[in-house]
Amino acid sequence: MKIPNFLKSIIVGIPIGITVLDSVGYVARVDGHSMQPSLNPDKEITDYVFLNRWSVRSHEITRGDIISLKSPKDPEQKIIKRIVGVAGDIILTLGYKNEVVRVPEGHCWVEGDHTGHSLDSNNFGPVSIGLVTAKATWIVWPPSRWQSIKSQVPDSRAPLNMSRTILNL
């Protein structure tokens, strides 16, 4: 019995597609307003971003990057936040149980850009790097917003400078 060509294409294409999505990346919709104004600046239009899995696998995530991660509160939910602090950074928190936190090894501090309107590290503390699934690198939809995503931390949220601050942590 001869297998039709279109069926052969499907049989070969599915594993290749899964491998690309798992290794390289995929496009995802950004819901909510916690990342405004960087993402979803207009309430009427929803941004779609390319989530680069390769960056996470090759450990190319740094302070200022917007990342996708599994929520520490609900592992079934994925959230998108900005890395504000990395291991060793000292963060002045916004309502967390400790006013100042040193980010432990293997963790990062994540926050939404829309301060005060985000469920982030100020609610659940430092996040394990193991929960990070991808790095947002491009806004791909709508066409009017097509652009690379800049890696930056707002000056007001930058980690404290150790040379200017004496802390007993």
Secondary structure, 3 states (H helix, E strand, C coil): CCCCHHHHHHHHHHHHHHHHHHHCEEEEECCCCCCCCCCCCCCCCCCEEEEEHHHHHCCCCCCCCEEEEECCCCCCCEEEEEEEEECCCEEECCCCCCCEEECCCCEEEEECCCCCCCCCHHHHCCEEHHHEEEEEEEEEECHHHCEECCCCCCHHHCCCCCCCCCCCC
